[in-house]
Amino acid sequence: MTARGLIIGAPRSGSGKTSVTIGILRALSRRGLAMRGAKSGPDYIDPGFHAAATGVPGVNLDSWAMPPALLNGLAAKAADGADCVVVESAMGLFDGIPGEKGRSGSAADLARLYGLPVILVLDVSGQSQTAAALAKGFATYDPGVRIAGVILNRLGSERHKRLAGDAIEALGIPVVGAILRDPSLTLPERHLGLVQAAEHADLMAHLDRLADMAERSLDLDRILSLAVPFAPPVTDMSAALPPPGQRIALASDAAFTFLYPHVAQHWRTAGAEIVPFSPLADEAPRDDCDVCWLPGGYPELHAGRLAAAEKFRAGMHGFAAKRAVHGECGGFMVLGEVLQDAGGENHRMLGLLGHSTSFAERKMNLGYRRASLLADCALGRLGSEIRGHEFHYARMTDAGADEKFADLADGEGRELGAFGGRRGYVTGTFFHAIARG
C-alpha cells in the first residue's frame, strides 16, 4: 500500500490549522482509514493531538533540525502502513529561518521536497473578497509549492462564505471547506501554546466535535482526492539521538511532558528500555536504571509539590552520585537551586546544579539552537553537534558556578556563548535536543 499525503498550511499561527487537521484526522479515522499526523518544525504539543485523533504516534518533520537522511527516514516511517499522512504546518506556511536551501524548518520545505499539495486555511474574519488576494499570493509566491485548495475559517454567515468563496474560486483555486465561527471548537491554550492532549478530561469528546465539524463543513472526499502518493526514501537513522543508556528513567507526569515522539521511538528501536516515574507522585528513578532524563514541561505550575517531594529529592541525589542525569528546559529548572513561580514565591529545587530560575517576570526565549558539547554527557561525546530548539518564558536569576554544558549558536550560526550546566554526572540546558547535527 502506498500512502498519500498533503499539507495543511496557513498564513500565520492562530488561523485554525490545528483544529482543521485534528478534525480531518479524526473524521477519516472514524471512517476506517489509517490516518497519520505529522507536524512541521519543532512543536512538541500538536503531535500529541494527532496521536489521540488517529490512535498512532505523531511525528515531527523538521527540515532544519533533522539532516535529510533522518527527515526522510521519519517521513517514511510515518507513511508506512498509512492510507494518508496529513502534515500540519507550524506558524505560516513559508515561515522558517534563512540559510541552506531546503533547510529552513518551514512546511514549504516539505511541500517542495515531497511534492505534497497544500490545503490553505484562511481565517476570513474581518474580510471577504480580500481573502482571494491572499490565496493568489500564496498560489504564485513559490512555483515549487502548490496550493491545491482553500478552507475558509471563522465565517460569519452564508453571505460571507459566498463573497469570499466565489472570489477565490474565480482564480481557479477550489474551496474545499467553509467553517462558521464556533467558539466551542477552540482548543484551550497557555503560555507555551495549546494545553496538551493528555490534560483534557474530555479529550475524545472534543476530538469528536472537531470530527463532526469536519464532516459537516469540509468536503472530505475532495480533500482526500487532492492528496498525492507519499513514499519518502527509506534511509538510515544515524543522525537520531542515540539512547543515553540501556535503561532510561524518564520523569513523566504533568510537570514533565515534552519529549519528542521520534526521540523516544528511536531509543526503543535501538533496544533501550524507558522506565517512567512521577516526581509529582514523589517517586524516584528506579535504581536499576543507568541514566535519568528530566524532560521539559510545566514545573512552574507544580513547583510547590516538587519542592515537597522528599523521596524524589533523595532518590535523585542518590542516583546522580553514580549515574548520568540530564535535564531539558523544565527539567533543567528543576535541577537547579530555586524556581520562582509566577506569583513570585521561591521553591527549593533539587540543587544538583547551581543555577536559579524565575517565572515571575516572563520573557520569551524562542529559536533553533546548535550546540557543541563541552564534555562527554548523556547527549553525546565532547565536541558533538546537537541541533535543537529553545522555547520558554523562564529567565535565569543566578547562573551558578557550574561548568557550562555547551557552546550555543542560533539557527543562522550566530554565536550565543556557553550555556547550561554540568557538575559530576549531572548536565542540563534550556534547549530541547532534536537530532545530531
Number of C-alpha atoms within 10 A of each C-alpha: 8 14 22 21 28 26 27 26 31 27 20 18 14 12 22 22 27 24 20 24 28 26 26 27 29 31 25 23 19 15 8 10 15 19 29 30 31 24 25 24 25 25 21 19 21 25 24 19 25 30 21 20 31 22 14 15 19 26 28 27 29 27 25 26 27 25 19 16 17 23 26 23 20 27 24 18 15 27 26 19 14 19 21 27 25 25 27 30 31 26 21 18 25 22 18 20 15 12 13 9 8 16 20 22 26 24 31 29 25 25 21 16 15 18 18 28 24 29 26 26 27 24 22 21 16 11 13 19 17 14 21 23 13 13 24 15 11 19 20 12 12 13 10 16 23 19 24 21 24 26 26 27 23 20 23 15 11 10 11 19 21 15 16 21 24 16 18 25 15 10 13 11 19 18 23 22 24 24 21 17 15 12 8 9 16 14 17 10 10 8 11 15 13 15 15 22 21 15 9 13 9 10 16 14 11 17 24 17 17 25 26 16 20 25 18 13 17 22 15 17 11 14 18 16 9 18 21 18 17 23 18 19 15 16 15 13 17 13 17 23 22 20 23 20 19 16 20 24 24 24 26 21 16 18 25 23 22 22 21 21 15 19 19 17 13 17 21 16 11 12 12 18 18 20 16 18 19 17 26 23 13 17 19 25 25 19 12 11 19 18 25 30 25 27 24 26 21 20 23 22 14 14 23 18 16 23 21 15 19 16 15 22 22 14 16 22 16 14 23 19 13 13 17 21 28 24 27 26 26 26 25 26 31 31 30 24 20 24 31 23 21 15 10 12 14 20 22 17 23 23 16 26 26 19 23 25 22 25 22 18 13 13 12 13 14 13 15 24 26 26 27 21 21 19 18 13 19 22 20 19 13 13 14 16 19 25 25 23 21 20 18 21 16 24 19 13 14 14 16 15 12 16 18 21 23 26 19 23 18 18 22 14 12 11 14 13 11 17 19 23 27 24 16 15 18 23 28 32 23 22 28 25 24 23 24 22 18
